[in-house]
Amino acid sequence: MITKEIGIDLGSSNTRIYIKSDNKIIKFNTLVAIDRNQNEILCIGEEASKYSEKEPENIILKRPIKKGKIDNVELVVEMIREVLKKNKVKNSVVNPNILISYDRDLTEVEKNALIEVMNELGTKNIYVMDIIKLIAFGISMDISRSEGNMIIDMGYETTRIGIVSSNNIVNYKTVDVGGNSFNNSIIDHLKNKYKTLIGNSNAENIKMRINDKKIVIEGRNQVTGSPSKIEVTSEELKECMKKIVIKLTREIKNMLEATSPEIFKDISNKGIVITGGGSKLHFLREMMENELNIPVLEVINSEDAVINGIKYVLDYDIDKSTKI
């Protein structure tokens, strides 16, 4: 069996690292604050997020992971190093074997960026495992049988759709729809209809309160520049986000139509499992169920499904990863 010591789940919004020797999962915001004048990293994670709404002129905020892929190798390396240092990770993980989650549709350029990051971290051996499989392990889903299972993993910028059966990925696709798509939809709607400007954090809070019948929103009037306060109904906001759900369910329908009748029957009977940050949006699950006519199920700790899957693989030395 392969002895692995560190597991990494790189996300556009949050990154998680599992340190096997410490039995510890580290979670942090995938955000870096850079001093514009000195061109140096000031802070990362939650400290950097403090600047997200009121970004000073001398500070640039960057997300080095975009749509689940590495966008800036140097920043990712420095970010991980800083997090490991801050968390006082033991010296026993110097030159570690690393297991990292990856997308099946990774291009050669994206794969090389991943390898470069791991090499810069002094990795001894790099192993990768498909995200959909890791999610299955992380939520204790039995994928060894010939029965079909569908997993929807909604992240910050993208959603992964996968069908698993007999330990194999039957079908897979990444869709450019994520939790942040709903935020942008809210921001655009309020701007166009009410001439009210809000930031992403405000939109995130509104999204999480979407089941309230009426929501009071504070922002800035686009015309006068003065503070504004408006009241909107949850139904109005759900309607403005519906087109995003339709785009996602259209891709799900296409995948289901392309699968075998037996697997389709399994999924229809068992339901579709949704993980990631999007799983917390009750209105999303309701809309998906209405569009698909199939139950959409949330699991416990769904946001941590990938890193829990990585932990499972490392703890039990499951040799099902690929060395790169």
N, C-alpha and C positions, 0 to 999 in steps of 0.2 A: 504494500500500500504506500501511497505518497504521503509524506509527512508535511503538512501545511501549517503555517503559523499565523498568517494574517489574511483576512478576507476584506475586500473593498467593494462597496456598492456606490459608484459615482453617479450622483443625480444632479439635474439642473438646478433644483431647489435645495435639496439636502443631500449630504454625503454621509455614509455610515461606514465605520471601520471596526472590524472584530479582531481583537487581540486574543488568540487562543491561550497563550501562557498566562494571561491575567483574567481569562474568562470575562472579558469586558467589551461592551459595544459602545463606541464613541459616535455620537451624532452631532453634526454641525451644519449650519447654513453654508451652502456653496457660494459664498460671496466674499470678494476681496476688495478692501479699500486701499487705494494707491495715492500717495502724495504726488500731485501733478508736477510740482516744482522739482522735487528730488527724484522722482520716478522710482520710489521705493514703497514696499508694502507697509502700510500703517497697522492694519489689523485685519482679521478674517472672521468669518462666522457671524455670531450674534452681535459682536462688537461692531462689525462693519454694517450690519443691518440697521443700526441706529441712525445711519446717515441716509437711509433709503428715501425718506420723505422730504428731508431738507438737506440736500447734498451741497456742502460748501464748495465754493469756486475752486479751492486748492485740492479738492479730493475727487478722484474718479472711482466709481463703483463698477466692478467687472464680475461677471459670472463666467468662470473659465470652462464650464460645461454647458453646452447649448444643445437642446433637443436630445439630451442623453449622451452626447458625443463630446470628446475632448476638443475644445476650441483653442486653448492656450496651454501648451505643454509646460512652459516655465512656471506659470501661476499655479497649475495643478500640483506640480512637484513641491513648490514652496509652501503651498497650502497644507498638504499632507504632512510635510516635515514639521511645520509649525504646530499642527494639531498633536502629532505624536510627542513632540517636545513638551508642549503645554500640559499634556496628560501624563507626563513622566513615565512613558512606556519603558519597560525593562530593556536592558542592553541585550537580553537574550534574543531579541528579534532583529538584531543587526544582520544584514544580508539574509533576509528571510525568504522562504517560499511564500508566494502570494497567490491567492485564489481571487479572481475578479469576475464580476458578472459582466455579461456582454450581450449585445443584440445580434441576432442571426444575420441581419442585413448590413453588418459592419463592412465598410469598403476597405480596400487595402491601405488607403491613406489613413483612415481612422484607426485601423488595426496597428499601423506603424506608430501612430501617435501614442496609442496605449502602451505599446512595447517600450517606446522611448521614455515615457513617464516611469514605468516600472524599473527600467535600467538605471535611470537617474536616482532612483531611491535605493539603489544597491541590491536589487532583488537577485537572489540566487536562481530561482526557477519561477516562471510565470505560468499559471494555469488559468484557464477560462472555462466558464460554464454558462450555458444559456439561461437568461433571466427567467423565462417561463418555467423551466425545470426547477430553478432555485425557489421560485414562488411556490411551486407544488410541494417541495420539501418543507418550506417555511410554514405552510398552512396545514401540514400533515395530510395532504391529498395523496391517495393511493393511485399512482399512474402506471403501476406495473401490469394491470389488467388490460384486456382488449377494449374495455369500455371507453367511450369518448368523454373528454372533459374540456370545457372552454374556460380560459382565464383572460380577463380584461384587466390590464394594469395601467391605470391612469396616473401619469406623472405631472410635472409642472408644465411642460411644453408638448409632450407627446403621449400617446396611448398605444400600448402594445396589445395586440390581439393574438392569442395562440390557442390551438387545439392540440391536446396531448392524449396519446393512447399507447399502451404497451411500451412505456418508457421512451417513446419517440415523439418529436414534434411533427404532427400531421400537417399543420398549416400555420403560417405566421405572417403578421404584417404590422408595421408601425404606421400610425396615423398622426398627422400634424394637428392634433387636438389634445389639449391638456387642461389642467385646473386653471392655468393663467388665461386660457381662451375665454372662460366665463368672466374673469375679471375685466378683460379688455372689452367684452360685450357690454358689461354694466357701465364702464367708463364712457364708451361711445354713445350709449343710449341716453345717459344723463346729459351729456354734452349736446347731442343733437336735439333732444326734445325739450330740455329744461335750461339749456345754456349754463349748466352747472358743471364745474370742473372738480374732479376728485382724483386722488392718487391711488396707486395699486394697493396699498395697505388698507385704505378705506374700502375699496372695492372688495377685497378679501373678506373684511368684516361683514359687509353687506351680504355677500354670498353665503356666509355661514349663518346668517339670520334670515335666510330666504323663506323659512316656514312661518315667520311672523306675518300676520295678516297685513299690517301696515308698518312701514319702515321709515323713520325720520332720518334724513341724510343731510349732513352738513358739508358744505364745500365752498367754492368761490364762484361768483357770477362771472361768466365769460365776458360779458359786455361791460359791466361797471367795475369789475375787479373787487367788489365788496364781498364780505362773507354772506353766504346764502344758506337757507334751510328749507328743504322741501320734504314732502311726504309722498311716498309712492306705495303701491300695493305689491304684495309678493307675486300676484298673478301677472302683473305688468312686467316685472323683472324676469319671471320664468319664461314669459312669451318672447322676450328679447334674446334669451339664451337658447331657445328651442332649436334654432337653426344649427347650432353646434351639436346638439344631441342627435339631430337628424343626420348630420354628416357622419357622425360616429356609428350610428345604428345602420346606416346604409352599408358601411364597410363590413360590419358584423354580419348583416344579411347576405352579402356577397360571399363571405367565407362559408357561412352555413350552407348556402346553396351549392357550393363547390365540393362539399364533403359527402361522404357516403350516407345512404339512408339510415344505416345502423347507428353510426356515430351521431347523426342529427337527432335520432330518437333518444339516444342516451342523454344528450345535452338538454333536449326539450323536457325530459323527465326529471333530471337532476338540477337543472338550472345553470345559469352562468355565474361564475365567481368573479367579483370585482375587487381589486386590491389597489394600493397606492392612495395618495391623498384624495383622489376623486371619489373613493369609496365612502367617504364621510358625508357626501352630498346626497341626502335622502331624496331630494327632488330629482336628481339625476337618475337614480335607480328606478324611481317611479316612472319617469319619462321613457326610460329604456324598456321597461316592462310593457308599457303601453304600445310602444313601437314594434317590439319584437314578439310580444305575446309569449314570453318565456320568463320564468322567475329570475331575478337578478339578486344574488346573495352577497352580503358582506360577511367577512370573517373577522375574528378577534385579532387585534394588532395588525390589521391589514397593511398599514403604512410601513411596517417593519418586515413584511413578508420576505423580501429578497435577502436582507441581512440575516434573518433567522434561518433561511435556507442555506446560506453560506456557513453559518454557525453549525448547522446540522451536518453538513458535508465534512467540515473540518473536525468536529468533535468525534464523529464516527468513522473518520478516515474512509469515506466513500470515494472509491477511485472511478469516478465517472466524468472527470474533467479532462480537458484537452490541453496539452502542453504547447506553448508557443515560444 
